[in-house]
C-alpha cells in the first residue's frame, strides 16, 4: 500500500513529467504510451523508433512514473513537447539545419546520404528537416 508521503512524491514527479496533479488519485486501469526516446537493443540499434505507440499498459501511477523516467508518455512526441528527449532532438535538428544552410548540398550526419537542391539555402534546410524525420 502506498503511504501519503510516497503518494505526494509520485504526484510531484508525475507533475514534473507533464501529468495532471490528480493522476495519482484517478488513474485509468490501462493506458497507451508513446516513446519519446528510442528503444535500443543491446548493440545500440534502434528497435523501437521515437513516436511508436505501446498499447494497453498498466495505468497505475508507479508504473507510468517508471516509464516516464525512460521516455514514455501518454502524449505523442512533437515540437511543443518539453521532455528532455524531445528537447535534445530539437537541438540536434537545429544543428543539422544550420550545417545544411552553408551550401546547396550537404551530407546527412546520421546516415551519410548526400542531400542537395538547386534552390537556395532555405530549400536545402527544408529538405534536410524532411530527411531527418525519416530517422
Z-matrix of the N, CA and C atoms (Angstrom, degrees):
N
C 1 1.447
C 2 1.523 1 108.75
N 3 1.304 2 115.48 1 143.44
C 4 1.449 3 121.82 2 -177.15
C 5 1.527 4 109.84 3 -86.97
N 6 1.332 5 115.24 4 130.55
C 7 1.463 6 119.45 5 178.26
C 8 1.524 7 109.72 6 -82.49
N 9 1.330 8 115.56 7 169.20
C 10 1.455 9 120.44 8 -179.22
C 11 1.520 10 111.60 9 -63.01
N 12 1.318 11 117.31 10 -41.02
C 13 1.462 12 119.47 11 -179.58
C 14 1.534 13 111.17 12 -66.80
N 15 1.335 14 117.58 13 -37.49
C 16 1.467 15 120.26 14 176.67
C 17 1.526 16 110.77 15 -66.22
N 18 1.329 17 116.23 16 -38.71
C 19 1.456 18 120.84 17 179.22
C 20 1.532 19 110.56 18 -65.07
N 21 1.328 20 117.10 19 -41.88
C 22 1.462 21 120.57 20 178.05
C 23 1.528 22 110.93 21 -64.22
N 24 1.329 23 117.07 22 -39.20
C 25 1.461 24 121.44 23 178.57
C 26 1.533 25 109.84 24 -65.15
N 27 1.343 26 117.06 25 -42.42
C 28 1.468 27 120.97 26 177.54
C 29 1.526 28 110.67 27 -62.47
N 30 1.338 29 116.46 28 -42.84
C 31 1.466 30 120.80 29 178.64
C 32 1.519 31 110.80 30 -58.96
N 33 1.323 32 115.47 31 -44.72
C 34 1.466 33 119.67 32 -178.60
C 35 1.525 34 110.89 33 -63.77
N 36 1.331 35 117.61 34 -47.50
C 37 1.468 36 121.10 35 -178.72
C 38 1.528 37 111.75 36 -66.04
N 39 1.334 38 117.21 37 -41.90
C 40 1.466 39 120.14 38 178.41
C 41 1.527 40 110.51 39 -66.17
N 42 1.321 41 117.37 40 -36.36
C 43 1.457 42 120.89 41 176.04
C 44 1.513 43 111.56 42 -62.81
N 45 1.341 44 117.02 43 -40.70
C 46 1.460 45 121.59 44 177.89
C 47 1.524 46 111.27 45 -67.23
N 48 1.336 47 117.05 46 -26.36
C 49 1.462 48 121.64 47 179.00
C 50 1.527 49 112.18 48 -86.92
N 51 1.355 50 117.49 49 -1.25
C 52 1.455 51 120.41 50 175.61
C 53 1.517 52 115.42 51 102.40
N 54 1.305 53 118.34 52 7.08
C 55 1.458 54 121.21 53 178.82
C 56 1.521 55 110.55 54 -88.41
N 57 1.333 56 116.56 55 157.77
C 58 1.456 57 121.66 56 178.80
C 59 1.523 58 110.30 57 -68.85
N 60 1.315 59 116.01 58 151.40
C 61 1.461 60 122.52 59 -177.07
C 62 1.525 61 111.93 60 -58.72
N 63 1.319 62 117.95 61 -37.25
C 64 1.462 63 121.40 62 -175.62
C 65 1.525 64 113.84 63 -87.98
N 66 1.335 65 119.13 64 9.79
C 67 1.464 66 121.48 65 -179.99
C 68 1.523 67 111.41 66 -60.42
N 69 1.322 68 117.68 67 -34.61
C 70 1.460 69 121.87 68 -178.30
C 71 1.523 70 110.72 69 -64.08
N 72 1.333 71 118.08 70 -34.37
C 73 1.462 72 121.25 71 -177.52
C 74 1.533 73 113.48 72 -85.55
N 75 1.316 74 118.25 73 -31.41
C 76 1.469 75 119.90 74 -173.81
C 77 1.508 76 113.56 75 -127.32
N 78 1.310 77 118.08 76 45.16
C 79 1.462 78 121.19 77 -177.20
C 80 1.520 79 112.33 78 -71.92
N 81 1.357 80 116.18 79 147.48
C 82 1.463 81 120.27 80 178.22
C 83 1.530 82 110.70 81 -77.33
N 84 1.338 83 118.21 82 153.21
C 85 1.467 84 119.64 83 179.93
C 86 1.535 85 112.83 84 -65.32
N 87 1.326 86 117.56 85 -35.42
C 88 1.467 87 122.24 86 178.44
C 89 1.523 88 108.21 87 -134.12
N 90 1.330 89 116.17 88 150.87
C 91 1.451 90 120.98 89 179.22
C 92 1.522 91 109.99 90 -148.04
N 93 1.307 92 116.75 91 170.91
C 94 1.461 93 123.13 92 175.73
C 95 1.518 94 108.48 93 -114.45
N 96 1.321 95 116.90 94 139.86
C 97 1.457 96 121.53 95 -179.47
C 98 1.523 97 110.22 96 -123.42
N 99 1.322 98 116.03 97 144.28
C 100 1.465 99 123.05 98 176.08
C 101 1.518 100 108.64 99 -105.83
N 102 1.312 101 116.01 100 142.52
C 103 1.465 102 121.09 101 177.61
C 104 1.528 103 109.68 102 -82.60
N 105 1.313 104 116.34 103 124.00
C 106 1.456 105 122.74 104 173.82
C 107 1.520 106 109.72 105 -100.55
N 108 1.306 107 116.46 106 -19.02
C 109 1.464 108 123.13 107 174.40
C 110 1.523 109 106.75 108 -116.22
N 111 1.315 110 118.39 109 140.81
C 112 1.467 111 119.07 110 -179.41
C 113 1.530 112 110.79 111 -68.01
N 114 1.327 113 116.06 112 145.50
C 115 1.459 114 121.27 113 173.63
C 116 1.513 115 108.46 114 -84.90
N 117 1.321 116 117.22 115 119.96
C 118 1.459 117 121.51 116 -175.05
C 119 1.517 118 111.42 117 -106.71
N 120 1.336 119 115.73 118 149.66
C 121 1.462 120 121.23 119 174.69
C 122 1.525 121 108.54 120 -83.70
N 123 1.323 122 117.02 121 178.72
C 124 1.462 123 121.54 122 179.27
C 125 1.524 124 111.93 123 -63.99
N 126 1.336 125 116.93 124 -25.22
C 127 1.467 126 120.84 125 179.82
C 128 1.527 127 112.14 126 -89.56
N 129 1.328 128 117.96 127 -1.62
C 130 1.454 129 121.70 128 178.42
C 131 1.516 130 114.59 129 92.16
N 132 1.328 131 118.09 130 5.16
C 133 1.456 132 121.56 131 178.03
C 134 1.529 133 109.46 132 -80.76
N 135 1.328 134 116.66 133 145.66
C 136 1.456 135 121.12 134 178.37
C 137 1.520 136 109.69 135 -74.65
N 138 1.319 137 116.31 136 116.09
C 139 1.462 138 122.24 137 178.92
C 140 1.527 139 109.78 138 -96.32
N 141 1.332 140 116.31 139 -40.37
C 142 1.458 141 122.17 140 178.61
C 143 1.526 142 107.66 141 -121.60
N 144 1.346 143 118.59 142 111.79
C 145 1.457 144 120.54 143 -176.28
C 146 1.533 145 112.42 144 -72.56
N 147 1.312 146 115.13 145 163.05
C 148 1.463 147 121.93 146 176.41
C 149 1.521 148 107.92 147 -61.47
N 150 1.328 149 116.22 148 136.08
C 151 1.456 150 121.36 149 179.09
C 152 1.513 151 114.39 150 95.53
N 153 1.345 152 117.64 151 -9.77
C 154 1.459 153 118.63 152 -179.92
C 155 1.528 154 109.72 153 -69.95
N 156 1.304 155 115.36 154 146.40
C 157 1.456 156 123.12 155 -174.97
C 158 1.519 157 110.16 156 -98.78
N 159 1.327 158 116.00 157 134.79
C 160 1.462 159 122.72 158 174.65
C 161 1.519 160 105.70 159 -113.33
N 162 1.331 161 116.70 160 112.53
C 163 1.464 162 121.51 161 -172.91
C 164 1.523 163 112.15 162 -94.92
N 165 1.338 164 114.87 163 148.28
C 166 1.452 165 122.22 164 169.67
C 167 1.515 166 116.46 165 68.11
N 168 1.315 167 118.13 166 34.33
C 169 1.462 168 120.11 167 177.40
C 170 1.529 169 109.06 168 -86.65
N 171 1.323 170 117.85 169 159.50
C 172 1.465 171 119.37 170 178.45
C 173 1.524 172 111.27 171 -58.93
N 174 1.326 173 116.24 172 142.80
C 175 1.460 174 120.83 173 -178.63
C 176 1.503 175 113.53 174 -97.93
N 177 1.335 176 118.10 175 7.10
C 178 1.460 177 120.30 176 -177.71
C 179 1.528 178 110.66 177 -62.77
N 180 1.328 179 117.60 178 144.92
C 181 1.463 180 120.95 179 -176.60
C 182 1.525 181 113.94 180 -57.73
N 183 1.321 182 118.16 181 -39.24
C 184 1.467 183 118.79 182 -178.86
C 185 1.527 184 111.29 183 -67.41
N 186 1.338 185 118.63 184 -36.90
C 187 1.458 186 121.81 185 178.44
C 188 1.529 187 110.60 186 -69.52
N 189 1.326 188 117.07 187 -46.87
C 190 1.461 189 121.59 188 -179.73
C 191 1.527 190 110.01 189 -62.33
N 192 1.325 191 117.62 190 -37.40
C 193 1.458 192 121.57 191 178.20
C 194 1.529 193 111.28 192 -65.04
N 195 1.335 194 117.02 193 -43.12
C 196 1.472 195 120.03 194 177.47
C 197 1.523 196 110.85 195 -61.72
N 198 1.325 197 117.17 196 -39.93
C 199 1.463 198 120.78 197 179.69
C 200 1.531 199 111.28 198 -71.58
N 201 1.326 200 117.75 199 -34.38
C 202 1.469 201 120.63 200 177.59
C 203 1.525 202 110.47 201 -63.49
N 204 1.311 203 117.04 202 -33.06
C 205 1.469 204 120.55 203 178.96
C 206 1.524 205 112.41 204 -66.75
N 207 1.350 206 117.56 205 -23.12
C 208 1.465 207 120.13 206 179.59
C 209 1.531 208 112.01 207 -107.95
N 210 1.339 209 116.82 208 12.55
C 211 1.459 210 120.33 209 172.35
C 212 1.508 211 116.28 210 92.61
N 213 1.323 212 118.51 211 33.17
C 214 1.461 213 122.07 212 176.41
C 215 1.525 214 108.55 213 -123.36
N 216 1.353 215 115.62 214 122.40
C 217 1.456 216 120.95 215 -176.22
C 218 1.523 217 110.46 216 -132.85
N 219 1.347 218 116.43 217 165.83
C 220 1.459 219 121.17 218 179.94
C 221 1.517 220 112.38 219 -75.15
N 222 1.304 221 118.58 220 -17.10
C 223 1.465 222 122.04 221 179.46
C 224 1.526 223 109.25 222 -100.65
N 225 1.331 224 117.65 223 147.72
C 226 1.472 225 119.12 224 178.40
C 227 1.523 226 111.04 225 -71.99
N 228 1.325 227 117.55 226 153.06
C 229 1.461 228 119.74 227 177.74
C 230 1.530 229 110.01 228 -69.48
N 231 1.325 230 115.44 229 151.81
C 232 1.458 231 118.72 230 179.96
C 233 1.514 232 111.49 231 -172.72
N 234 1.318 233 115.33 232 -174.65
C 235 1.459 234 121.36 233 -178.20
C 236 1.520 235 112.74 234 -67.45
N 237 1.334 236 117.50 235 -28.16
C 238 1.459 237 120.40 236 -177.42
C 239 1.519 238 112.75 237 -89.72
N 240 1.323 239 117.84 238 -7.94
C 241 1.463 240 121.69 239 -178.92
C 242 1.526 241 109.23 240 -70.79
N 243 1.327 242 116.73 241 138.88
C 244 1.456 243 121.60 242 -177.66
C 245 1.523 244 112.72 243 -112.53
N 246 1.330 245 117.98 244 17.47
C 247 1.463 246 119.48 245 177.01
C 248 1.532 247 109.09 246 -71.24
N 249 1.305 248 116.95 247 160.43
C 250 1.466 249 120.06 248 -174.92
C 251 1.518 250 112.83 249 -61.73
N 252 1.329 251 118.72 250 -31.87
C 253 1.454 252 121.56 251 -177.72
C 254 1.531 253 111.22 252 -73.17
N 255 1.327 254 117.54 253 -42.25
C 256 1.467 255 120.68 254 178.87
C 257 1.529 256 110.88 255 -69.14
N 258 1.322 257 116.88 256 -37.14
C 259 1.461 258 120.18 257 177.97
C 260 1.526 259 110.09 258 -64.83
N 261 1.340 260 117.52 259 -43.96
C 262 1.469 261 121.03 260 178.46
C 263 1.525 262 111.08 261 -61.92
N 264 1.337 263 117.14 262 -41.39
C 265 1.460 264 120.81 263 179.32
C 266 1.526 265 110.80 264 -64.69
N 267 1.334 266 116.96 265 -39.57
C 268 1.466 267 120.37 266 179.49
C 269 1.521 268 110.78 267 -64.89
N 270 1.333 269 117.16 268 -39.17
C 271 1.461 270 120.87 269 178.65
C 272 1.526 271 110.12 270 -65.68
N 273 1.339 272 117.41 271 -44.78
C 274 1.467 273 121.16 272 178.27
C 275 1.527 274 110.80 273 -61.57
N 276 1.330 275 116.70 274 -41.00
C 277 1.458 276 120.66 275 -179.20
C 278 1.533 277 110.42 276 -65.18
N 279 1.332 278 116.96 277 -39.01
C 280 1.460 279 120.13 278 177.90
C 281 1.524 280 110.67 279 -64.73
N 282 1.332 281 117.32 280 -37.19
C 283 1.454 282 120.38 281 178.35
C 284 1.522 283 110.62 282 -65.45
N 285 1.315 284 117.24 283 -42.28
C 286 1.466 285 121.40 284 179.49
C 287 1.524 286 109.69 285 -64.78
N 288 1.337 287 117.03 286 -42.15
C 289 1.457 288 121.00 287 179.88
C 290 1.525 289 109.84 288 -65.49
N 291 1.339 290 118.00 289 -41.81
C 292 1.461 291 119.42 290 179.75
C 293 1.526 292 110.41 291 -66.14
N 294 1.329 293 117.90 292 -34.66
C 295 1.462 294 120.41 293 175.25
C 296 1.524 295 110.81 294 -67.08
N 297 1.325 296 116.68 295 -33.64
C 298 1.461 297 121.04 296 -178.50
C 299 1.522 298 111.73 297 -72.33
N 300 1.325 299 117.17 298 -22.74
C 301 1.459 300 120.23 299 -177.09
C 302 1.528 301 112.97 300 -75.50
N 303 1.319 302 118.21 301 -3.54
C 304 1.456 303 120.39 302 -176.55
C 305 1.520 304 113.62 303 -84.03
N 306 1.312 305 120.42 304 -6.79
C 307 1.464 306 120.90 305 -179.46
C 308 1.504 307 111.93 306 -168.13
N 309 1.321 308 116.79 307 -173.79
C 310 1.453 309 120.79 308 -178.68
C 311 1.522 310 111.98 309 -94.20
N 312 1.333 311 117.21 310 -1.38
C 313 1.464 312 120.52 311 172.50
C 314 1.526 313 107.91 312 -149.05
N 315 1.299 314 114.95 313 148.26
C 316 1.457 315 120.90 314 179.60
C 317 1.513 316 108.85 315 -153.36
N 318 1.302 317 116.38 316 164.13
C 319 1.455 318 121.89 317 -179.26
C 320 1.520 319 108.99 318 -105.95
N 321 1.324 320 116.40 319 136.93
C 322 1.457 321 121.21 320 177.16
C 323 1.524 322 108.60 321 -67.31
N 324 1.334 323 115.96 322 128.15
C 325 1.461 324 120.57 323 -178.79
C 326 1.518 325 112.74 324 -71.13
N 327 1.326 326 117.07 325 -19.97
C 328 1.463 327 121.11 326 -177.28
C 329 1.524 328 111.62 327 -87.22
N 330 1.344 329 117.11 328 -51.32
C 331 1.466 330 119.86 329 -173.73
C 332 1.524 331 114.19 330 -111.68
N 333 1.331 332 118.16 331 -9.89
C 334 1.450 333 120.70 332 176.15
C 335 1.522 334 115.64 333 84.18
N 336 1.324 335 118.59 334 2.20
C 337 1.463 336 121.63 335 178.91
C 338 1.525 337 108.95 336 -73.99
N 339 1.327 338 116.70 337 137.74
C 340 1.463 339 119.91 338 178.47
C 341 1.519 340 109.23 339 -83.56
N 342 1.319 341 115.77 340 127.47
C 343 1.453 342 123.03 341 178.84
C 344 1.522 343 106.46 342 -107.55
N 345 1.319 344 116.73 343 127.11
C 346 1.466 345 119.51 344 179.36
C 347 1.515 346 109.79 345 -140.18
N 348 1.326 347 115.24 346 159.57
C 349 1.452 348 121.40 347 177.90
C 350 1.520 349 108.61 348 -151.53
N 351 1.310 350 116.30 349 154.83
C 352 1.451 351 120.25 350 177.63
C 353 1.521 352 110.78 351 -89.22
N 354 1.343 353 116.69 352 -5.95
C 355 1.462 354 121.46 353 -179.56
C 356 1.516 355 112.06 354 -82.15
N 357 1.305 356 115.08 355 -161.76
C 358 1.459 357 121.18 356 -179.10
C 359 1.523 358 111.55 357 -85.18
N 360 1.323 359 116.21 358 -173.84
C 361 1.466 360 120.92 359 -177.98
C 362 1.522 361 112.12 360 -63.28
N 363 1.330 362 116.65 361 -33.72
C 364 1.464 363 120.66 362 178.52
C 365 1.519 364 111.84 363 -64.37
N 366 1.334 365 116.25 364 -39.57
C 367 1.463 366 120.36 365 178.27
C 368 1.523 367 110.81 366 -65.56
N 369 1.338 368 116.38 367 -38.85
C 370 1.458 369 120.39 368 178.32
C 371 1.525 370 110.70 369 -66.30
N 372 1.327 371 116.72 370 -41.20
C 373 1.468 372 120.82 371 178.43
C 374 1.526 373 110.68 372 -62.94
N 375 1.325 374 117.43 373 -41.13
C 376 1.457 375 121.54 374 178.45
C 377 1.527 376 111.13 375 -63.55
N 378 1.322 377 115.61 376 -43.00
C 379 1.463 378 120.26 377 179.58
C 380 1.528 379 110.52 378 -64.76
N 381 1.345 380 117.50 379 -37.50
C 382 1.466 381 121.39 380 178.67
C 383 1.528 382 110.19 381 -67.90
N 384 1.340 383 118.83 382 -41.60
C 385 1.472 384 121.39 383 177.50
C 386 1.524 385 110.30 384 -59.69
N 387 1.328 386 115.70 385 -44.29
C 388 1.461 387 120.37 386 179.11
C 389 1.530 388 110.65 387 -62.00
N 390 1.316 389 117.00 388 -41.63
C 391 1.455 390 120.99 389 179.05
C 392 1.530 391 111.04 390 -65.67
N 393 1.327 392 117.97 391 -40.47
C 394 1.467 393 121.31 392 -177.52
C 395 1.523 394 112.29 393 -66.12
N 396 1.322 395 117.70 394 -27.26
C 397 1.460 396 120.60 395 178.08
C 398 1.517 397 112.17 396 -67.64
N 399 1.328 398 117.52 397 -17.12
C 400 1.464 399 121.79 398 179.37
C 401 1.527 400 111.83 399 -80.55
N 402 1.322 401 117.48 400 -13.42
C 403 1.464 402 120.85 401 -178.10
C 404 1.488 403 110.71 402 -79.32
